[in-house]
Amino acid sequence: MNAVYNFMDSLIPVIAIVPPTVAFLLFATVLFLKYKKKKDRTTMYFMLAFLSVGFGYGAWATRTIFYPPDMFGPELFFWHKMAYLFSMAIWVFLGLAALEFLKPGIIRKIRNLLLFVTPMIFVWIWMLFSVPVCSIIVAGQTDCLLAAPLSTAAGTLAVLYFIIPNYVFIWFLVKNPGHRLYNRVMLMEMGLILLTLAILVEGLKIGMGATESWGLFVRWFTALGAFIMMYAYTKK
């Protein structure tokens, strides 16, 4: 009954989350097939980055399909946290992919890897035990905001993590204007910029309560950025 109620009440919540979920899982599958052939860590990290968002969006898609739009309480807290905890892993995996692309030896050392992921683990634990503020409507359904201190910490950390892949790609483009991979890396950077901005807007809920369709566009822009990156990375 809840699923029927959701579909009949409004298609906006479903359209906002289900297609991007399918898209990210599809992108991860394409990269997995590429990884089976190449067995390289850069492809593996890109695959895990898109898979993490696919799982995060999948958690919210489950909430959207099987629960009413105005759901509130512990169940809403649970699905909100699952969506964030999975999706946030993209910060780390994109950074690892970029570092692997630039200089593999840096991040393959266990000590450096632990230092790289420790801030994310700290935010994960903080979020796991936090109580979100569920007082916003996004894409036609009740959604949550992170508590102010956690939101500030997570937003700052996300920006810092996202700086790494953007810096690596831009550095490559500046230093190697005639490289055979130049056009592919430039296209990946364009997709990464779109993906970065959309994820930050989604995660921090910037303007998300303004109109019912804003959440739809932000999530679709996130998937579009990922598609551009995947296309550039996999094309021959």
C-alpha positions in Angstrom: 0.0 0.0 0.0 2.8 2.4 0.8 4.4 1.9 -2.6 1.0 2.5 -4.3 0.4 5.5 -2.2 3.8 7.0 -3.1 3.3 6.5 -6.9 -0.2 7.8 -6.9 0.7 10.8 -4.7 3.4 12.2 -6.9 5.9 10.8 -9.5 8.4 13.6 -8.7 10.1 11.7 -5.8 10.4 8.5 -7.9 11.6 10.3 -11.0 14.1 12.3 -8.9 15.9 9.2 -7.4 15.2 6.0 -9.3 16.8 6.9 -12.7 20.0 8.3 -11.2 20.2 5.2 -9.0 20.0 2.9 -12.0 22.4 5.2 -13.9 25.1 5.0 -11.2 24.8 1.2 -10.9 25.0 0.9 -14.7 28.1 3.1 -14.8 29.7 1.0 -12.0 28.9 -2.2 -14.0 30.5 -0.8 -17.2 33.6 0.1 -15.2 33.7 -3.3 -13.6 33.8 -4.9 -17.0 36.6 -2.6 -18.0 38.4 -3.5 -14.7 38.1 -7.2 -15.4 40.1 -6.6 -18.6 42.7 -4.1 -17.4 43.0 -5.0 -13.7 44.2 -1.5 -12.8 43.5 0.4 -9.6 42.4 3.6 -11.2 39.5 1.8 -12.9 38.7 0.0 -9.7 38.5 3.3 -7.7 36.3 4.9 -10.3 34.0 1.8 -10.2 33.8 1.9 -6.4 33.1 5.7 -6.5 30.1 5.3 -8.7 29.0 2.1 -6.9 29.0 4.0 -3.6 26.6 6.6 -5.0 24.5 3.9 -6.6 24.1 2.2 -3.2 23.4 5.6 -1.5 20.8 6.6 -4.0 19.5 3.0 -3.8 18.9 3.5 -0.1 16.9 6.6 -0.7 15.0 5.0 -3.6 13.9 2.3 -1.2 12.7 5.0 1.2 10.9 6.7 -1.7 9.1 3.6 -3.1 8.1 1.8 0.1 7.4 4.6 2.5 5.0 7.6 2.3 6.4 11.0 1.4 5.7 12.5 4.8 7.4 9.7 6.7 9.1 10.9 9.9 10.9 9.3 12.9 13.6 6.6 13.3 12.9 5.0 9.9 13.5 8.2 8.1 16.7 8.8 10.1 17.9 5.3 9.2 17.4 5.7 5.4 18.8 9.3 5.5 22.0 8.0 7.2 22.3 5.0 4.8 22.0 7.3 1.8 24.7 9.6 3.2 27.1 7.0 4.5 27.2 5.1 1.2 27.3 8.2 -1.0 30.0 10.0 0.9 32.5 7.3 0.0 32.7 8.8 -3.5 34.9 11.6 -2.0 37.6 9.1 -1.0 37.4 6.9 -4.1 37.6 9.8 -6.6 40.6 11.1 -4.7 42.2 7.7 -4.7 41.6 7.3 -8.5 43.2 10.7 -9.1 46.2 9.9 -7.0 46.6 6.5 -8.6 46.4 8.2 -12.0 49.0 10.8 -11.1 51.5 8.8 -9.0 50.5 5.3 -7.9 53.4 4.9 -5.4 52.1 7.6 -3.1 48.8 6.0 -2.1 49.8 2.3 -2.2 51.7 2.7 1.0 49.5 1.6 3.9 50.4 4.5 6.1 49.5 7.1 3.4 46.3 5.3 2.6 45.2 5.3 6.3 46.1 9.0 6.6 44.0 9.7 3.5 40.8 7.9 4.7 41.0 8.7 8.4 39.1 12.1 8.2 36.3 10.3 6.2 36.1 7.5 8.8 35.8 10.2 11.6 32.9 11.9 9.8 31.2 8.5 9.1 31.3 7.7 12.9 30.1 11.1 13.8 27.2 10.8 11.3 26.3 7.3 12.5 25.6 8.6 16.0 24.1 12.0 15.0 20.5 13.0 15.0 19.5 14.7 11.7 17.1 17.6 11.5 14.2 16.4 9.3 12.4 19.6 8.5 12.8 20.1 4.7 10.8 19.0 1.7 13.0 17.8 -1.3 11.4 16.5 -4.5 8.1 16.2 -2.8 9.1 14.2 0.3 10.4 14.8 3.8 14.1 15.0 3.9 16.7 15.8 6.5 19.5 18.3 7.2 22.7 17.4 9.0 23.2 19.1 12.4 25.0 22.4 11.9 28.5 21.3 13.3 28.4 18.0 11.3 27.2 19.8 8.2 30.1 22.2 8.4 32.7 19.5 9.0 31.3 17.2 6.2 31.0 20.1 3.8 34.5 21.3 4.4 35.9 17.7 4.1 34.0 17.1 0.9 35.5 20.3 -0.7 39.0 19.2 0.4 38.5 15.7 -1.0 37.1 17.0 -4.2 39.9 19.4 -4.7 42.3 16.5 -5.2 40.9 14.9 -8.4 40.1 18.4 -9.8 43.6 19.5 -9.1 45.1 16.4 -10.7 43.1 16.6 -13.9 43.8 20.4 -14.3 47.5 19.9 -13.5 47.6 17.2 -16.2 45.9 19.4 -18.8 48.3 22.4 -18.0 51.4 20.3 -18.1 50.6 18.0 -21.0 48.8 20.1 -23.8 49.9 17.7 -26.5 49.3 14.4 -24.7 47.3 11.7 -26.4 44.9 11.6 -23.4 44.4 15.4 -23.3 40.9 15.4 -24.8 39.8 12.5 -22.6 41.1 14.1 -19.4 39.5 17.5 -20.4 36.2 15.8 -20.8 36.6 14.0 -17.5 37.3 17.3 -15.8 34.2 18.8 -17.3 32.1 15.9 -15.9 33.9 16.0 -12.6 33.1 19.7 -12.1 29.4 19.1 -12.8 29.5 16.0 -10.5 31.3 17.9 -7.7 28.9 20.9 -7.7 25.8 18.7 -7.9 27.0 16.4 -5.0 27.8 19.4 -2.8 24.4 21.0 -3.5 22.7 17.7 -2.8 24.7 16.9 0.4 24.4 20.4 1.9 20.8 20.8 0.6 21.5 24.1 -1.0 18.2 25.5 -2.3 16.7 22.0 -2.1 13.5 23.2 -0.5 12.9 26.0 -3.0 10.8 24.0 -5.5 9.6 20.4 -5.7 11.6 19.7 -8.9 15.0 21.2 -7.7 16.0 17.9 -6.1 15.2 16.1 -9.3 17.4 18.3 -11.4 20.3 18.1 -8.9 20.3 14.3 -8.8 20.1 14.1 -12.6 22.9 16.6 -13.0 25.0 14.4 -10.7 24.3 11.4 -12.9 25.1 13.5 -16.0 28.5 14.4 -14.6 29.2 10.8 -13.8 28.2 9.8 -17.3 30.5 12.3 -18.9 33.4 11.0 -16.7 32.6 7.4 -17.5 32.3 8.0 -21.2 35.6 9.9 -21.4 37.3 7.3 -19.3 36.1 4.2 -21.3 36.0 5.5 -24.8 38.7 4.3 -27.1 
